[in-house]
Amino acid sequence: MAQVSRIGGANFHIPMAALNFTYNKPSQTPELQVLAQYLGNKYDKASSPNGIELCGFGKGEHLINITTEMRSGHLRSTIIGNFVSNINEFLGNRVVRLNYLGDWGTQFGYLALGVQLKGLSPADIHNNPIKCLYEAYVHAYEAVRNDPKMHEVAMNIFSRMEQGTADDLHKWQEYRDYTVQELEELYRRLGVAFTGYEWESQYGVNKIRNVLEMMERYSILKDQTDGRKVVHLQHRTIPIVKSDGSGMYLLRDIAALLDRHDRFTFQKCFYVVENGQSDHFASLCDIAQLLQLPYANGIGHIKFGRIHGMSTRRGKVVFLKDILHEAQQLVREKQRDSPTTKTSSIDDPEVCDILGTSAVIINDLKQRRMKDYNFDWSKILRMEGDSGIKLQYTHCRLASLLQTQSSAEEILDIQCDGSSLMEPEALDLQIN
């Protein structure tokens, strides 16, 4: 029976020709040389047996906050970051995949307020945690809009948390755990796995204070008459500390950068974040240069365009989980309507889920990375061309051919010296 596979994982292999062979390449192909050069790898395994060390951080348009579901806007950062990680691992580099989540700040005060106002019990939250907590947050936000005094109540709750009130901290940890469980299921469907999760709360007062002292030593931090602290970069002035003494988000990112290098000693650090954050990461890179960090040239922002019109057939703007569920259902409908469907996969939700998710992933990867694009179900679910479903069906047919050939094992064991394969078509087969 033909099989489909999750396509996001690093170990996935799709044979793209009827003949499979092991190719012992004497040197890199031109395409691989260009890719390796872009990723900063000289591919000299003799002098650097472990390759280059990279640290990757994936975020969406903003941080994925705890207690909120992963939105459709986070799809591209996840898929592109996974692709970059897979390519680097293939080139022999040591890659650390980090997912940076927002778990601190006024949002927790609003969340706790919403839980109180809605009278939610621990049992209510446990039954459907992310949906329940998200609705609590929205409820609190609406309450503050109607009564601005409620904002002070929320701020008092967060203030208690900063001071270490046990009950508030216990709930905060519980909500973090719920969020990771929800995300892990989504990432499983996308074929994505992270080395670890990092949290905004890791970079609190103490680590920020150390960064400020370092910036003052290099004389790049300037005091303003209104109490703010800023850094003067070329053609722009960047606030670092607000007039009330609290740090800006950029300050936490600088603290995180220093801390991660201490822990991972990376040579390259890629932030996979959409185009709208270009100025933020340009400032981060410039400040790293001013601080004379030896790895400053290795910091990179892998940016990308946005997805427009991502919704269900009913036109509802949704969470990413809803998009993947919709893709699964649409694939099932297409299979039922197709006269050529001969398997029991129609009634297999796992097969339909893999096909639907593959369609969404491939549709995103084939777009021009820097450009925005429109989400179109009719194009995503096409059965022909360069679609995800076509890719899976091609894999199934080729896998079936290998299974039916008595000499399949002999074919797979053929050793081939490809040094004479110089035609463009042959090089394409090597890469694909």
Stockholm file with secondary structure:
# STOCKHOLM 1.0

chainA/1-432         MAQVSRIGGANFHIPMAALNFTYNKPSQTPELQVLAQYLGNKYDKASSPNGIELCGFGKGEHLINITTEMRSGHLRSTIIGNFVSNINEFLGNRVVRLNYLGDWGTQFGYLALGVQLKGLSPADIHNNPIKCLYEAYVHAYEAVRNDPKMHEVAMNIFSRMEQGTADDLHKWQEYRDYTVQELEELYRRLGVAFTGYEWESQYGVNKIRNVLEMMERYSILKDQTDGRKVVHLQHRTIPIVKSDGSGMYLLRDIAALLDRHDRFTFQKCFYVVENGQSDHFASLCDIAQLLQLPYANGIGHIKFGRIHGMSTRRGKVVFLKDILHEAQQLVREKQRDSPTTKTSSIDDPEVCDILGTSAVIINDLKQRRMKDYNFDWSKILRMEGDSGIKLQYTHCRLASLLQTQSSAEEILDIQCDGSSLMEPEALDLQIN
#=GR chainA/1-432 SS CCCCCCSSSTTCCCCCSSSCCEECCSSCCHHHHHHHHHTTCCCCTTTCTTCCEEEEEECCSSCEETTSCCBGGGHHHHHHHHHHHHHHHHTTCEEEEEEEEECCSHHHHHHHHHHHHHTCCHHHHHHSHHHHHHHHHHHHHHHHHHCTHHHHHHHHHHHHHHTTCHHHHHHHHHHHHHHHHHHHHHHHHHTCCCSEEEEGGGSCHHHHHHHHHHHHHTTCCEECTTSCEEEEETTEEEEEECTTSCBCHHHHHHHHHHHHHHHHCCSEEEEECCGGGHHHHHHHHHHHHHTTCTTGGGEEEECCCCEECCBCTTCCBCBHHHHHHHHHHHHHHHHHHCTTCCSGGGGCHHHHHHHHHHHHHHHHHTSCTTSCEECCHHHHTCSSSSCHHHHHHHHHHHHHHHHHCTTHHHHHHCEECCTTCCSHHHHHHHHC
#=GC SS_cons         CCCCCCSSSTTCCCCCSSSCCEECCSSCCHHHHHHHHHTTCCCCTTTCTTCCEEEEEECCSSCEETTSCCBGGGHHHHHHHHHHHHHHHHTTCEEEEEEEEECCSHHHHHHHHHHHHHTCCHHHHHHSHHHHHHHHHHHHHHHHHHCTHHHHHHHHHHHHHHTTCHHHHHHHHHHHHHHHHHHHHHHHHHTCCCSEEEEGGGSCHHHHHHHHHHHHHTTCCEECTTSCEEEEETTEEEEEECTTSCBCHHHHHHHHHHHHHHHHCCSEEEEECCGGGHHHHHHHHHHHHHTTCTTGGGEEEECCCCEECCBCTTCCBCBHHHHHHHHHHHHHHHHHHCTTCCSGGGGCHHHHHHHHHHHHHHHHHTSCTTSCEECCHHHHTCSSSSCHHHHHHHHHHHHHHHHHCTTHHHHHHCEECCTTCCSHHHHHHHHC
//
